[in-house]
Amino acid sequence: MDSATANKQLIDQLPRIAHRPDQLETLLDAASFRERLLHEIAQAKHRIYLVALYLQDDEAGRSILDALYEAKQKNPVLDIKVLVDWHRAQRGLIGADKSDGNAALYRHYAENYTHKIDVLGVPVRNREVFGVLHLKGFVIDDNVIYSGASLNDVYLAQHDRYRYDRYHVIKNKALADCMANFIGNTLVASDAVNCLAQPNRPETKVLKSAIRDLRARLQSASYSFISQHINEEQVGLTPMVGLGKRKNYLNTQICTLIASAHEELIICTPYFNPPRSVMREIRRALSRGVVVTIIIGDKTANDFYIPPSEPFKTISGLPYLYEINLRNFARKNEAAIAKRQLRINLWKHDDNSFHLKGIWVDRSYMLLTGNNLNPRAWKLDLENAILVHDRNRLLEEQMQSEIDTILAHTQLIGSYKQIEKLEHYPPQVRKLLKRIRRVRADHLLNQIL
């Protein structure tokens, strides 16, 4: 038995929830995602659990809070919980003046309504740089709306710009229950998790012990559900969660999934900075003849990119660092690119940005995830995913429609020489990157960004 077949057997042995294909819907743009989310909130009867890195104090963020509070006032017994990262919620944007962040917005809403909503901050580590809440998934009654998007103007295409992600609506009570139970039993129940709308929040240093306990619990946590038989007219759903570099269940299954590819592997990531284990499996896939497609945002579509015409900030060097990684990878695999076994597609659409993540294998498996497939996701952040098993290719048309939509604004790279090199970068970027290399800080940066 070859290694890909052995790894496919491991994937097929994962516990699964049975699901009807017609109850999984792929939304193809950010505006549709916003409209659907608001619609589902308005229709909710029993529960709304929203989990995201942040809910921003801007027009789109306030529209979500307006919808949640309106639903709560109409139906006070409606169970509504919003979970965001504890640290991210209590600061302004990177480079902005010091502020109380989005927590001030949550407090303002709580002060103006009779029936209040729990907006809870989840601290994955004592400091944001060492780990954040990167869990995804909105549970509304028996629906799971899964996307890597957070809640603000650009992710929800509130105005003229959007940050492109993936958006799926899955109507499945067993899946919704297991994700809601994880949120309630593992996160909400922790002493480290506190309401951000209260005027006197505990300081992070007071929560150190509780945060340590929460992280220890998360490192061994999993979604709890009963595995079901999948008939010929169903697909299977495997929800997974992972945290930390040791015994990370999600990381292990992602590597096994890539290693199971026989014919075709498609990977989307906004930041080309794969962990060594992922890079190793990509190389092995190429060596056994798999056609590998990697879809990445152009550096100008990176959410950290700042045009040379605007004031330079250190953080704006990141997209160039990722592009250097990509160019080096393409150069090492020039032969595979030349024979079209390796396809690198750079996404760019006007001044919009790219935030897609995901994996497709042999048109039989699809991974929905917020995981950026980078060292930070691998070691520091709390991540999750839903693996869709589709051995009979019941979702093939829908999957292909999503892939075609993603590829519509991409350029296929024919040689590593098409990717800009250091010598052509703006002077301030060149100076920064040379300084980083001189003190050998690029490896450290790759681990935490």
C-alpha positions in Angstrom: 0.0 0.0 0.0 1.4 3.4 -0.9 1.6 6.3 1.6 -1.2 8.3 0.1 -3.6 5.4 0.3 -2.6 4.7 3.9 -3.2 8.4 4.8 -6.6 8.4 2.9 -7.6 5.4 5.1 -6.8 7.4 8.2 -8.9 10.3 6.9 -11.8 7.9 6.2 -11.6 6.5 9.7 -12.3 9.9 11.3 -15.7 10.2 13.1 -18.3 11.9 10.9 -21.7 13.5 11.2 -24.0 12.5 8.4 -25.2 15.4 6.2 -27.5 16.0 3.2 -25.7 17.7 0.4 -28.6 20.1 -0.3 -28.2 21.4 3.3 -24.8 22.8 2.6 -24.7 26.1 0.7 -21.7 28.0 -0.5 -22.0 31.8 -0.6 -19.7 33.4 -3.2 -19.1 36.9 -2.0 -18.9 39.0 1.1 -22.1 41.0 0.5 -24.1 37.8 0.4 -22.4 36.7 3.6 -23.4 39.9 5.3 -27.0 39.7 4.1 -27.4 36.0 5.1 -25.9 36.6 8.5 -28.3 39.4 9.2 -31.3 37.4 7.9 -30.4 34.4 10.1 -30.1 36.6 13.2 -33.5 38.1 12.5 -35.1 34.7 12.1 -33.4 33.1 15.2 -35.7 31.5 17.8 -33.5 29.7 20.3 -29.8 30.5 20.1 -27.2 32.7 18.5 -23.5 32.1 19.2 -21.1 34.2 17.2 -17.4 33.5 17.5 -14.8 35.7 15.8 -11.5 37.3 16.3 -13.2 40.7 16.6 -16.5 42.6 16.2 -15.4 46.1 15.2 -16.7 49.5 16.2 -17.7 50.5 12.6 -20.8 50.6 10.5 -20.9 46.9 9.8 -20.0 45.9 13.3 -22.7 48.1 14.7 -25.2 46.7 12.3 -24.5 43.2 13.7 -24.9 44.4 17.2 -28.1 46.3 16.2 -29.6 43.1 14.8 -28.6 41.0 17.9 -30.0 43.5 20.3 -33.2 43.9 18.3 -33.6 40.1 18.3 -33.0 40.0 22.0 -35.6 42.7 22.8 -38.2 40.9 20.8 -37.4 37.5 22.4 -35.7 38.0 25.8 -35.2 34.2 26.3 -33.2 34.0 23.1 -29.7 32.7 24.1 -27.2 35.1 22.5 -23.5 35.0 23.1 -20.7 36.8 21.2 -17.2 35.6 21.8 -14.2 37.6 20.6 -10.5 37.7 21.5 -10.0 39.4 24.9 -6.9 41.3 24.0 -7.9 42.4 20.5 -11.2 43.8 21.9 -9.4 46.1 24.4 -7.0 47.9 22.0 -7.3 50.1 18.9 -6.0 49.2 15.5 -2.3 48.6 15.0 -0.6 52.0 14.8 -3.7 53.9 16.2 -3.8 55.9 19.4 -4.3 54.0 22.7 -7.9 53.4 23.4 -10.4 51.1 25.1 -11.0 49.5 21.7 -14.2 47.8 20.7 -15.0 47.1 24.4 -16.3 50.7 24.6 -18.8 49.9 21.9 -20.1 46.8 23.7 -20.4 48.7 27.0 -22.4 51.5 25.2 -24.9 49.1 23.8 -25.3 47.3 27.2 -26.1 50.6 28.9 -28.9 51.4 26.4 -30.9 48.2 26.3 -33.1 46.5 28.9 -32.3 42.9 27.8 -28.5 42.7 27.5 -26.2 40.5 25.4 -23.1 38.7 26.6 -20.1 39.9 24.7 -17.3 37.8 26.1 -13.6 38.1 25.8 -11.5 34.9 25.5 -7.8 35.2 26.4 -5.9 32.3 24.8 -2.7 33.6 26.3 -1.6 36.4 28.7 -0.5 38.5 25.7 -2.0 38.8 22.2 1.3 38.2 20.4 1.5 34.7 21.9 -1.9 33.5 20.9 -5.4 34.6 20.1 -9.0 33.3 19.7 -9.0 32.2 16.0 -11.9 29.9 16.3 -14.6 30.3 13.6 -18.2 29.5 13.2 -21.6 31.2 13.9 -24.2 28.9 15.4 -27.8 30.2 14.8 -30.4 27.7 15.9 -29.5 24.6 13.8 -27.4 26.4 11.3 -23.7 26.8 11.3 -22.4 29.7 9.2 -18.7 29.1 8.7 -16.2 31.7 7.5 -12.7 32.9 8.3 -14.1 36.5 8.4 -14.3 38.7 11.4 -17.1 41.3 11.7 -16.3 44.7 10.3 -16.8 46.9 7.3 -14.2 45.4 5.0 -15.0 41.7 5.8 -18.7 42.4 5.3 -18.3 44.6 2.2 -20.1 47.4 3.9 -18.8 50.0 1.5 -16.7 49.9 -1.7 -14.0 47.5 -0.5 -14.1 43.9 0.7 -11.8 41.3 2.2 -12.4 38.1 0.3 -13.0 35.0 2.4 -15.0 31.7 2.1 -18.6 31.5 3.3 -20.6 28.3 4.0 -24.1 27.8 5.5 -24.6 24.3 6.9 -28.0 23.3 8.3 -27.3 20.4 10.6 -28.5 20.1 14.2 -25.8 17.6 15.3 -23.0 19.9 14.0 -24.6 23.0 15.5 -25.1 21.3 18.9 -21.5 20.0 19.1 -20.1 23.4 18.2 -22.4 25.3 20.6 -21.6 22.8 23.4 -17.9 23.4 22.9 -18.4 27.1 23.1 -20.5 26.8 26.3 -18.7 24.1 28.1 -15.1 24.9 27.3 -15.0 28.7 26.7 -18.0 30.4 28.4 -17.6 28.2 31.5 -14.0 29.2 32.0 -13.1 31.7 34.8 -10.7 33.3 32.3 -13.6 34.4 30.0 -15.2 37.7 31.1 -17.9 40.1 29.8 -16.3 42.9 27.9 -19.4 45.1 28.3 -19.0 45.6 32.0 -17.4 48.9 33.1 -15.0 47.3 35.6 -13.3 44.5 33.8 -10.6 42.4 35.5 -7.0 43.1 34.4 -5.3 40.4 32.5 -2.7 40.0 35.1 -5.4 39.0 37.6 -6.6 36.3 35.2 -3.1 34.7 34.7 -3.9 31.5 36.6 -7.3 31.1 34.9 -5.8 31.7 31.5 -3.2 29.1 32.1 -5.9 26.6 33.2 -8.0 27.5 30.1 -5.1 27.0 27.7 -4.2 23.6 29.3 -7.8 22.5 28.9 -8.0 23.7 25.3 -4.8 21.8 24.3 -6.7 18.5 25.0 -10.2 19.7 24.1 -12.2 18.3 21.2 -15.7 18.5 19.7 -18.0 15.9 21.2 -20.4 14.1 18.8 -21.6 10.6 18.0 -20.1 9.3 14.7 -22.8 8.4 12.2 -23.1 6.0 9.3 -22.8 7.9 5.9 -25.0 6.4 3.1 -24.4 6.9 -0.6 -26.6 10.0 -0.7 -24.9 11.8 2.1 -21.6 13.6 2.9 -19.7 13.5 6.2 -18.7 16.4 8.4 -15.8 16.2 10.9 -15.5 19.2 13.1 -12.0 19.6 14.6 -10.2 21.9 17.0 -6.5 22.4 17.9 -4.2 24.5 20.0 -0.4 24.4 20.5 2.5 22.7 18.8 2.3 19.4 20.7 -0.3 16.8 20.0 -2.4 19.3 18.1 -5.2 17.2 16.6 -6.2 19.7 13.9 -2.6 20.1 12.7 -2.2 16.3 12.5 -5.3 15.9 10.4 -4.4 18.7 8.1 -1.0 17.1 7.3 -2.7 13.7 6.9 -5.2 15.2 4.5 -2.5 16.8 2.3 -0.6 13.5 2.5 -3.7 11.6 1.2 -3.8 13.4 -2.1 -3.4 11.0 -5.1 -4.2 13.3 -8.0 -5.1 16.9 -7.1 -4.4 19.2 -4.2 -5.6 22.8 -3.9 -4.5 25.1 -1.0 -5.6 28.6 -0.3 -3.8 30.8 2.2 -3.5 34.6 2.6 0.1 34.5 4.0 2.6 32.2 2.3 4.5 31.1 5.3 3.7 27.4 5.7 4.9 25.4 8.7 7.7 22.9 8.0 5.4 20.0 8.3 3.0 21.4 5.7 5.8 22.4 3.3 7.2 18.8 3.7 3.8 17.3 2.7 3.5 19.7 -0.3 7.0 18.6 -1.5 6.0 14.9 -1.1 2.8 15.5 -3.0 4.8 17.0 -5.9 7.3 14.1 -5.8 4.5 11.5 -6.2 3.0 13.3 -9.2 0.1 15.2 -7.6 -1.0 18.4 -9.4 -0.7 21.1 -6.7 -2.5 24.4 -7.0 -1.6 27.1 -4.4 -3.8 30.2 -4.4 -2.4 33.2 -2.5 -3.1 36.9 -2.3 -0.8 39.2 -4.2 1.3 41.3 -1.8 -0.9 44.3 -2.7 -4.0 42.3 -1.6 -2.5 41.5 1.8 -4.4 43.2 4.7 -1.0 44.6 6.0 -0.1 46.2 2.7 0.4 50.0 2.6 1.0 51.6 -0.9 4.4 53.3 -1.3 2.6 56.6 -1.7 1.4 56.5 1.9 3.5 56.9 5.1 5.6 53.8 5.8 5.0 51.6 8.8 7.1 48.7 9.9 4.1 46.4 9.8 3.8 47.1 6.0 7.0 45.1 5.4 5.1 41.8 6.1 3.6 41.3 2.7 7.0 41.7 1.2 8.4 39.1 3.6 5.7 36.6 2.5 6.5 37.4 -1.1 10.1 36.6 -0.6 9.0 33.2 0.9 6.9 32.6 -2.2 9.6 33.5 -4.6 12.1 31.2 -2.9 9.5 28.3 -3.0 8.7 29.0 -6.7 12.5 29.1 -7.6 13.1 25.7 -5.9 10.1 24.2 -7.8 10.7 25.9 -11.2 10.6 22.5 -13.0 7.2 21.6 -11.6 5.9 25.1 -12.5 7.2 24.6 -16.1 5.4 21.4 -16.6 2.2 22.8 -15.0 2.3 20.3 -12.1 2.7 23.2 -9.7 0.3 26.1 -10.3 0.7 29.2 -8.2 -2.2 31.7 -8.6 -1.8 35.2 -7.3 -5.2 36.9 -6.4 -5.7 40.6 -7.0 -8.9 42.5 -7.5 -8.7 46.3 -7.5 -7.8 47.5 -4.0 -9.6 44.6 -2.2 -7.8 42.2 0.1 -7.6 38.4 0.2 -8.2 36.3 3.4 -9.1 32.8 2.0 -8.0 29.6 3.6 -8.9 26.0 2.7 -7.9 22.7 1.2 -9.4 20.5 -1.5 -8.1 17.0 -2.1 -9.0 14.8 -5.1 -12.4 16.4 -5.4 -13.5 14.2 -2.5 -12.5 16.2 0.6 -12.9 19.9 1.4 -11.5 21.6 4.5 -13.4 24.7 5.8 -11.1 26.5 8.2 -9.9 29.8 9.5 -6.4 28.3 9.9 -3.8 30.4 7.9 -1.6 27.3 7.5 1.3 29.2 9.0 3.5 28.7 12.1 1.4 31.1 14.2 -1.7 29.0 13.5 0.3 25.8 14.1 1.7 26.8 17.5 0.0 29.8 19.1 -3.7 30.4 18.2 -6.9 28.5 18.9 -8.0 27.1 15.6 -10.8 24.9 14.2 -12.1 23.4 11.0 -14.8 21.3 9.4 -13.7 18.6 7.0 -16.3 17.6 4.4 -16.0 14.0 3.2 -17.6 13.6 -0.2 -16.5 10.3 -1.6 -19.3 10.2 -4.2 -18.6 13.8 -5.3 -22.1 14.9 -4.5 -20.9 18.5 -3.9 -18.5 18.6 -6.9 -20.4 21.1 -8.9 -20.7 23.5 -5.8 -17.1 23.0 -4.9 -16.0 23.7 -8.5 -18.2 26.9 -8.6 -16.4 28.2 -5.5 -12.9 27.4 -6.9 -13.8 29.0 -10.3 -15.0 32.1 -8.5 -11.8 32.3 -6.4 -9.6 31.8 -9.5 -11.5 34.5 -11.5 -9.2 37.3 -10.2 -5.9 35.4 -10.2 -2.8 35.4 -12.4 -1.1 32.1 -13.0 2.7 32.3 -12.4 4.7 30.8 -15.2 8.1 31.3 -13.6 9.5 32.4 -10.3 11.0 35.3 -12.2 7.5 36.9 -12.5 7.5 37.4 -8.7 9.1 40.7 -7.7 12.5 40.5 -5.9 14.0 42.5 -3.1 16.0 44.8 -5.4 12.7 46.2 -6.8 11.0 46.9 -3.5 10.5 50.5 -2.2 13.7 51.8 -0.4 12.2 51.8 3.1 11.1 48.2 2.6 14.5 47.1 1.3 16.2 48.8 4.3 13.8 47.1 6.8 14.1 43.6 5.3 17.9 43.8 5.1 18.0 44.9 8.7 15.8 42.0 9.7 18.1 39.6 7.8 21.2 41.1 9.4 20.0 40.3 12.9 18.5 37.0 11.7 15.0 38.1 12.9 13.2 36.8 9.9 12.9 33.3 11.3 11.4 34.7 14.6 9.0 36.9 12.6 7.8 33.9 10.5 6.9 32.1 13.7 4.6 34.8 15.2 3.2 36.6 12.2 
